[in-house]
Amino acid sequence: MSLKHPRTILVALDSSPRAPLILAEGVDLAQKLGGKLVLVRGIGLHHSLPAEALNESPTRVPEILERGDRAELAQLARDVPPELLAKIVVHVGVAWEVICRTADEENADLIVIGSHGYSAIDKVLGTTAAKVVNHTSRSVLVVRDKPAD
């Protein structure tokens, strides 16, 4: 069995302070392997919706949420070399399901995701990274925190 170099690298990014670290890992891989990046974020309905969404039809809420998160990902991606960035994908939905579905739709060779989620609810339900690893047929690189010196 021969392994091929990943050409499409899906990088799953949330709004945590660790997102730039995850993105940097994806960029490094894409540069070394000649791949392209697809940045993806799955967003759930927030406890506090933007004021703009409160005055709109419920059918427009996903569009409003996606627009805000797409702008945030575009800002995060501003330092990615343009030749490496294939696409930015944002969908309202359960994060792990959005990531797995997008990986299939984009025929991703590799998913890069962070390994956080240490709250009590994460320990009961499992982290997004764990769910992605357990539900995708794609290879997954889980980026962990750097050890403290």
N, C-alpha and C positions, 0 to 999 in steps of 0.2 A: 504494500500500500504506500503510495507516495502522497505526501502532503503538499498542497500548493500554497503559495503566499497569498494572504488575504488581499483581495483587490477592493472589495467594498467593506469598509469598517464602519459599523454603526456605533455611534457614541451616545449612550443614554445619559442625559444631563438633567439634574433637578435644579432647584434654586438655592441649594446649600452653598456654604462657603467653600466646599471641596470641589465644586464643579470645575473650576479652572485646572485643578490637578488632574481630573479625569480627562478633560479635553486635551491637556498637554500630553498625556500618555497616548491618546488617539493620534494626535499630530505626529508624535515621534514615530509611532508604528507606520503611519501612512508615508512619512518621508523615507524611512528605512526600507519599506517593502514596495514602494511605488503604488500605494493604494489611494483611494478616494474616501472622504468622510461623509457620512450621513449623520447629522445631529438630530436627535429625537428627544422629545419630552412628552410624557403623558401627564395630563393635569386633571385632578379630581375637582369636584365642586368645592370651592373654598368656604370656610365658615363665614368669612367676611368677603362679600362680593364687592367689586369696585362700584363706586357711586353711579357710574354710567350704566351698570347692569340693572340697578334697582328701578330705573324708570323705563326699562325696555320690556318687550315681550319675552316670556321665558324661552322661546325658540331662538332668540338672539344671544342669550347668555353664553353658550359655547363659543360663538364667534368672537364675542368680546374678550373672553378669557384667553382664547387662542391668540388673538391679536397682541395682547399684552405679553404673553409668554414668548411669542415669536420675536417680538422686539427685544426682549431680554436675551434670548439665544443669539440673535443677530449681533447684539452688543458684545456678548461673550466671544463670539466667533470673529470679531474684528481683527484680531491678530493672527488668525489662521491664514496661511498662504492661500490666495484665491484658487490656485491650481489644485489644491487638495480638497476643497469644499465642494461636494456635489450637490448637497441639498440640506435644508432645514425642515424638519417635520414636527408639527405640534398638533396633538389631538386631545380632546377631552375624553377621559376614560380612566380605567384602572391602569396605573403606570405599567405594571409588568405585562399586562395584556397588550397595551399600545406598543411597547417595546418589541414583544415577540411577533406581533402582527406586522409591524413595520419592517422588522428583520426579514420576514418571509416576503413581503411585498417588494423590498429592495434587493432581494437575493443576497443578503449580507453574508460575507464569509466569516465575520467575527463581530461579536458584540463586546464593547468595552463599557463597563459599568462600575460604579463605586460600591463599596461594601460598608455602608453605614446603615443606621437604623437601630439604635440601641435603646429605644424607649421600651417601656413595658409592653405596649401593644405589639411592637415588632417582635419581641421575644415570644409572644403567644401566636401571632399570625404568620410570622416569618417576614424577612425583609424582601424588598423588591428584588434585590440581586439574587437571593435564594430562589425566589419564584421564577425568575427568568432562567436561571440555571436548570431548574427542574422542569420547565415547560417548553423550552426551545430545543430544536434539533440542531441549532447553530453552536459553534464554539464560542465560549465566553471567557473573557479576561476580566477578573474581578480585581479592581485596583484598591489596595488597602492603604491605610494611613502609613506614612513614613514613621519608623520607630523613633522615639525621642532619644536624643543623645544624653 
